[in-house]
Amino acid sequence: MSLYLKKLLPQPYKHLIFNKFSVIGILFIIYSLIVYFSIDSETEFNLKIFIIYSLISYFFWTQIGFILHILPTKIANIIIAILSFIFSFLLVSGIYIFIQFKSFLSSDLVIFLKNEKIYLYTYIKQIATDFEKIFILLILSIIFYSFLRYKKRFINKQIYFLLIPSIIIISFNNYKLNTTRDIYENYFLPIDIHTFFAFKLGLKNEKTTKKLKHNIDHNALKNIDKNTGYNVVLIVFESFSKEPLSIFGYDNNFTPFIQSWYNQEKNQFVLMQNSISICGATDVSMPTLYTGVGPEEPYLKFTNAPFMWDYAKKSGLETFIATSQSQEWKNFRDFVKDKYLDHYYYPDKLGLELINDVGADDLTVLNYVEKDFINSKKPFFFYYNTNATHGPYQDYSPQIKKMPDYLKTRYQKALYITDKIVEKIYDFVKQKDALDNTIFIFTADHGDYAVKRRQRLGSFFLETLKIPVFIRFPKKWIDEHKNEYNQIQNNAQSVRVSNLDLAPTIYEIITNRKAQENKYFHGKSLLGKIPFNRNIICLATNDYRQYKTEGFGIYNGYDSFLFHDNTGFHFYDLKTDPNQFNDLIDSISTEKKQFYDSIWTSNRYLKAVFERTKQKTSGN
């Protein structure tokens, strides 16, 4: 082929048809196909569309090679060095992003990183200190550079000056990449083309979501009686499913302290067997957890609703709020911060280094909490939010001298660190001699799923939403509240609950009031009777969170009625199909279909999700 081109075309025009950069275009096409057919994807593979954009990719890189061929050698080699690193980063990060999001880099992720610079900063920092990744990137960059660099060539100056404007016109006008958002969002494209559109659409997007605020409704805090005499510790795990926890029957030793504690006080623990999060995204699930407000509710309801620790403070408990996660993203610092907090600890305030995603070392954060907490003589509400189990998982803590040898993976080590977090907080309470009047509640913001049919941020399958909820009660509380304890035991076995139920539960524990009287609570107190056929609504977006992947889930008893924007409606019978693989949407009764249709059509936000999706698919 190359010999034929040499005879057919004069120098340097043959490079317009094929050169070393043509190989890069071919590489991206092959790489994209391998990734797509080896990892589950949410985008449709259309052969015609893929071929068209593969040809665009090929000719684009061929022309880049042509331009570099006619540039002075030194300038060309500098550009090639930069491109070689970009190519290497694209290939290495492409697989990781595809595994997490079922797609290559999306415009939504670009928008997110543009608005949440703390994530961009920490990603760059963590990659720069990960010597294994840096080594791989350098090796790949050297290979690319060695292959692509041009030797010095002597080109007629007249041809040089004629070719430069013509190539610019060809590259950026005649072959200008034009497509509709529909093609980009719904069809699989080569990684370079897909990434180009991600930046093109993401960087020019000027839409900004509403920032989380906290304009507390003080009327909701009126008539709160003095606390009932019991402390509450609430620990929220990050990206944590039930599966790793041996107390739920899974055979491992990743959380030895939790298992040992459970074995010693088994009769004081309640394990909720059917607990889910209302969202697979932290920035929706956490505000609902804090406030008890349903995800589909209007923005002002979130900003006005008191947090669970506001009720605690009003009832006379000293509030300790701590997290290892940076509070700089999504305006969480201003959302959580208010005058009712006695103590508030987070990495940005403490000046701690972020070592895993946007989280500091959990055990180091707790060192800052320890003195204030143990020296306090008042009853307390203590909230702690972990980060160790967020991908890519924290596998080392300076507070742990040696990890057990049986821990082989980063995830297993992150689980062990999380277990140490629980142990340390337990020791804090023990040192205060407060175990006998402290209720410990454990949950997670969302799951860390294994099946991965859809990317987590837009999935309403249980593999994403299943979370642990378990509570340890002191014996004294159980003796004083036998009816409530029997009721929560019944709820644990028979009904589905969500993390939306924790705020009303804590409200009833620390006050002398019933949760049903509070207009902000959309969940149910776990201490009261919960109907088996209750509706639990799950969302990935709402008034303060936008995302390209939309949908909703409605869970009711053994039913799961789901809507995903690229696949439509689904229905699963969880009694016979707990893993949701047998879609019964085409065979459910008219009565049942009408029942669920009546729910989403009468709901302001669910209906809007459906209508937006309809507009996308119709091409409007």
N, C-alpha and C positions, 0 to 999 in steps of 0.2 A: 504493500500500500504506500509506504513512504517513498520507495523507489519510483513508483508510478507518479506520485505527486511532484517529485523532484524534476521529472521529465516534463510534466504537464504545466507546472507553475514556475515562474521565475522567482528568485529570491527577492524579498523575504515573504512573498504572498502565500507560499505554501503553508506558512505558519498560521494563516487565517483559517485553514481547514483542519489541521491537526498539529499539535505540539505537546509538550510535556504537561501543560495544564489541562489538555483534553483528558488525560489519564485521571486527573483529579475529579473531573465531572463524572467519569465512569465509576470511579471509586465511591463517590457519594451515592450514586444510583444503586450500586451493588450493596453498599453498607445499609442503605435505607431498606432495601428489600429483605436483607438478612434480619434486621431488627424487627421489621413488621411481622414477618412470618415466624419469628421465634418468641415474640412477646405479645400478649393480648393488647389490642388497640381498640379505641372507641371510634376511630374514623374508618370510613368505608374505602375499600380498595377498588378503584375503577380503572381498568387497564388503559382505556383510551386517555383519560385525564393524566394518569401517571406517565404514559409514554410522551404525551405532549410536553409536560413540564420536565421530564427527563431530557428531552431534546433541547429545551430552553437552557437547562443547567449545563449540558454539554457544550453548546455553542457559546454560552456566556463565559465559561472558564477558558474555552479555546481562544476567545477574543482577548481575555485578560492576558493569556500567554503571549498572544501576538503583540499586545501593547508593550509588555515587558521585554520582548525580544528586540524591539526597535529603540528602547530606552538605553541610555548609557549604562554600561555594565554595573558600575558601583551603585547607581540609584536602583536599578532592577534588583540587585542582590539584597539591598536593604528592605525593599518592599517584600521580596520573597521570604526573607527571614521573619518578618511580621506575619505574613500570611501563613507560613509554616506553623507558627505557634497557634494561630487562630484555627487552622485545620485540625491540629492535634487536640485542642481544647474542645472543638465541636464534636469530634469522634468520641472522646472520653466521656464528656458530659452528656452526649446524646443518649447513650444507653441508660444512664442513671435517671435522666429526666423522663425518658419513655417508660421506664419501670414505675416511676412514681405517679406520672400524670397520664399514662396511656397515649401519649403524644409527644412529639418533639417540642421544643420551646414554644410556648404560646404567647399571644399578645397580652393575655391577662396576666401571665407571670411577669412580662416586661413592665406592664402598668403597675403591678404590685411592687416590683423592685424599684421602680421610679418613685413611687409614693412612699415606700417603706425602706429608706436608705440604710437603716440599721441592718436589714437582712443582706443587702448587697455588700456592705462593709464586712460583716462577719463571714460571709461566704468567701470573699477574697482573702481575708485574713486566715481562715481555717485551711484553705487550699494552699496558701503560701507557707504554712507551717506543717503541712502534711508531706513529708519528704518522699513517701512512696508515690504519691500522685505527681509531685513535682518531677521525680525521676522519670516516670512514665511519659509525662508531657515533654520533657527535654529530649528523651530518646526518640520519640515520634517526631518532634520538631527537627532534630538533626537528620533523621531519615528523609523527611519531606524536603528539607533545605538541600541536602546532598543530591537529591534526585532533580530538583527544580532549578537550581542555580544555573545561570547562563555564563558561558565563557565570553570573553570580549569579542565583539564582532565589529567590523568596519562597514558602515552603511552610508550610502550616498546621502549627503546632507539634504539635497533637494527632495529625495524620496522621503527622508525622515520628516521634514516639515510638511509634506503633503499628506503623509499617513496619519500623523497625530490627530488633526481635526476630523479626518474621515473615520478613524477608529472610534473617537469619542461619539460621533454621530451614530455610528452603527451600534455601539455597545449600549448607549444610554437613551437612544431614541427608537430606532427601528426594532430593537429587541427589548424595549422597555417592558418590564414584567408587569403586566396588567392582569388582574383577576378580580373576581368578586369575593366578598367576605364569605359567602356561602361555600365556595369551592375550598377556600383555605380552612374553614372550620369543620367541614364535613367530609372532605376527601383526603386520602393519604397522598402526600407529596414528598419528593426527595428532601433530605434533611436541610440542604443548603437553601432551597427555595422556601421551604417551610419557615426556616429561621429568618430569612429575609423579610417575609411578610409579618412575622411576629414582631420584629423591630419596626417595620413600616407602620403597622397598625397600632402597635403599643406606644411608640414614642410620640405619635401625633395625636393620640387620644387625650382629650382635655377633660374628660368626665372624671369627677372626683366623687367618691362616696361620702356620705354624711359621716362626720366624725362622732365618735362616741363621747357623750357628755354625761354629767351627773348633776342634774338640777333637782335635788331631792324634794319629794313631796312630804313636807313635815306633818301634814295632817294624818298621814298613814302611820306616824309614830305616836300619835296621841293614845292615851289610855293603855299604854304598855305597862303592865304591872312589874314589880320587882321580880328579878329572876327566880326561878324555881329551886335554886340551890345546886344546880348541876352545870358543870363545865362542858364545853363542846370542843372537840378537835376534829377538824375537817381536812382530810388529805385528798387532794385531787391529783391523780397520776396523769402523766402526759402520754398520749397515744398508747393506750393500755387496754388490751382485751382480757377476757376471762381466762383464755387458754393457758397463759403461762402460770397461773396461780394453782399451786398444788392443793389449796384448801377447797377448790372447786372440782377436785378429782383428777387433775392432770399429773402425770407421773414424772416429776423432776424435783430437783433440789436447788432451784435458782433463788428461792425466797425462803431460806431456812428459818429466819426469825419469825416471819408471819405464820409459818406452819407450826412452829413450836408454841407460839403464843396461843394460836387457835386450839392446839391439842390440850393445853393446860386449862383453858377457859371455854371449852366448846359450848357449854350450856349458856354462855353469855353472848355468843355470837349469833347474828342472823345473816344468812347468805341469801340475797335476792337472786333467784334462779333465772328470771326472765327480765333482765334490766338492759335498757338501751339508752343511747344518747339521742337527742333530737337532731343532731347534725354531725357530719364528718369533718367540719371545719371549726377550729378553735375559736375564731372570732365571732361565731354565732353561738356555739355551745356554752362558752364561758359567761357571757352576759346573761343568758337565760338561766344558767346555774346560779349566778349571783343574786338574781332578782326574782326568779320564779315566773317571769313573763314569757309567754309562748313566742316562738320565733316569728310567727306570722303577724304579730301585733304591730301597731303603728310605732314609728320612731319615738314619739314623745312619751310613750308608755315606758320604754327602756330608760330614757333619760330621767324620768321622774320617779321611777320605782326605787324605794330604799333597797339597799343590799341586805343580805342576811345578817351581816355583822353590824349594820345600823340598828337593827332590832336588838341585837345582843348588847350593844353599847347603851341603848336606851333602857334596857332592863337591868343595867348595873354591872355587866361583865366588862372586864378589861380586854380590849381587842388587839390581837397580834396577827397582822397580815403579812405573810412572807412568801416569796417566790424566787426561784432561781432563774426565771425567764425575764429577759429585758422587757421593760414596760414602755419602751419608746415606740413600738409599732402599734398601729391602729389606735393611737392616742390613749392607750390603756392607762398610762400614768395619770392623765387628767380624769379619766373615767372612774378609776378606783379612788383617787385621792379626794378626800373630803374631811371636814373638821371633826367627824365622828371617829376617825381612826386614832387610836392611842399609839400604836407602833406599826410602821410600814417599812418592810425591808425588800429591796430588789437590787439586782446587780448594778444598775446605773447609779443608784444612790450610794451604794457601798463601794463603788469604784473597782468592781471585780471584773476580771477578764472573762470574755465569753468564749467557751471552749467547745461547745456542742450546739450546732444550730445557733439560736440566739439565747443560749442558756449558759450560766456559770455553773461551777461545781456545786451541787446541792448541799453536800456536807459542809462545805466552806461557808455557804450562806447561813446554815444553821448554827455555825460557830458564833456568828454575829447576833443571833437571836438568843442564844443560850443564857447569857448573863442577865439580860433584861427579864426574860421569861421566868427563870428560876427564882430571881430575887423578888418578883412581884408577889404580893400577899393577897391580892384580890382574886375573886372568881374570874374565869377567863373564857374567851372564845379565841381559838387558835386555828387559823387557816394556813395551810401550806400547799403550794402548787409545785410539783416536781418537773424536771425536764430531761432527766437522764435517758428515758426511753424514747425520746424523739429521734428520728433518723437524722444523721447516720449512727446514732447511739453513742453514749458516753461509755468508753471501755476502761477508763482510768480515773481514779480520784486520789489526790495527794493525801487524803485523810485515811486511805486504806493502804496499809503497808504491803500486803500481799494478797492477791486474788487466789481463791481456791483453784487447784489444778484442773478440776473437772469442768471449769468454765472455758469453753473453747471459742465462742463467737463473741463479737461485739455486743450483740443483743443479749446474750446470756449474762455478760458482765454488767450491762446496763440494768438488767433485772436485779442482779445482786446488789448494785449500788442503791437501787430503789428500796430494796429490803433493809439496807443499812440506814436509809433515811427514816423509815418507819421505826426501826429499833432506837435510833437516836431521839426521836420525838417521844417515844414511849419512855425512855430514860429521863427526859426532861420532866414529864408528868410524874414519874416515880419519885424523882428527887424532890418534887414539891409535895410529896405525900398526898397526891390528889387522884390516884387511880380509882379509889372507891367512890368518887363522885364525878367521874369524867366519862362522857360518852364519845367514843371514837367512830367517825364515819369515813368510809373510803369509797372513792369513785374515780372516774376518769372523764376527760373532756370528750373523747371518742376512742374508737378501737384502733388497733394496729393489725389490720386484717391479713389473712393468709391466701384467700382464693383470688382476690384482686381482679374480678371481672370488670370493674370500672375503677377509675382513679378515685381516691378517697374523697376529695373535695366535692364531688358531684354524684356520690353513690348513696342509694337508700336501701341497699341490701344489708341484711343483718351482719354479714361479714365485716362491714365497716362500722356499724352502729352498736354492736354488742359490747358492753362494758361491764366491769365488775361493780357491784354495789354491795358492800357488807358493813355491818355495824356491830360494834362491841358495846354492850351495856354493862354498867356496874350492877352487882347483885342487889344493892339497896334500891336502885331504880326499878329493877324487875319486880321486887317484892311490893313496891309502892304502886306499880302500874301494871298489875297482872292482866287486866283486860286489854290494854294497849299492846303489851308484849305478846299476848296470844294472837291479837289481830295482825301484828306485823309478821309473826311467824306464818300465819295463814296467807297473807299477801305474798310472802317470799316464795311460796310454793305454787300458788294458783293464778296470780295475775301478772301481766306485764307492767313494769314500772319504768320510769325514765329519770334522767338526772334533773328534770324539771320538777320532780317530786321532793327534792331534798330541801329546797328553801322553805316550803310550808311545813315539812317535818321538823326542821331545826327551829322554826318559828314556834311551833307548839311545845318543843322541848324546853325552850328557854323563857317562854312567857306563859301566862295563864289564859291565853286566848286561843280560839279555834281558827285554823287557817282558812276555813271557808268564809270567814268574815272579811278577809283581806281581798280587795278588788284586784290586786296585782298578781295574785297567785293563779296560774292556770294548770298547775299540777295538783296532785292529791297528796295529803299527808299520809305517809306510810303507816302511821299509828292508827288510822281509821280504816273503815271498810272501803275497799276500792272495787268498783264494779269490774267484772271480768271483761265485759264488752264495752270498755271505754275506748275513746278515740285518742290516739297519740299521733300528732302531726309532726313530721320531720321535714326540715328545709335546709338547703345549702346556701340560699341567698335570702335577703330580706331588705328592709328599708335602709340599712346601713352597710350592707355587703353586696356588691355586685360581682358576678362571675359568669363567664361565657356558658358554662355547663349549668343548666337549671333543671328543676324537677321538684318532686315532693314525694313523701311517703305517708301513708295512713295505716297505722297498725291498730287492729281491733280484735281482741281475743286471739283466735288462731288465724285470722285473716291478715294478709298484707297486700294492700292496694298501692301500687307504685306508679309513678310517672317519671320517665327519663326523657329529656328533650330530643334525643336522637333515636330512641327506640319506641316511644309511645307508652301506652298503658300496659301494666302487668298485674297479674293477680296470682297469689300463692297461698296454698293451704298449709300452714305451718305445722299442723298436727300430723299430716302424712308426708310433708315435704319441708322439714325444718331448715334445709340448706338452700331452699328457693331455686330449684332447678327445673321444676315442672310448671311452666306458665299456663294457667288456666283461664286467661282473659277471654278466650273465644268460647269457653264452655260454661262460664258462670251464669247463674240465673238472671233473668231480666230484673227481678226484684232487687237482688244484691247489687247489680250494676247501677241501678237507679239510686240505691241508697248511697253508694260512694260518690256517684256523680253529684248528688245533692249536697254532699259535704264540700267538695272543691268548688262547685259553681257558686255556692253561697258564701265562700270565703274570699274576702277582698284580695289577698295576696296570692293564694293558690290559683285563682282565676286569672290573675295578671300573668303568672308564670306560663300558664297554658296559652294565653293569647299571644304572648311574646314569641313563644315557640312556633305557634301557627304562622305568625308573620315571617319568621325566618325560613320555614320550610316552603312557604308560598313564594319566596323570593322578593317580598316587599321590603 
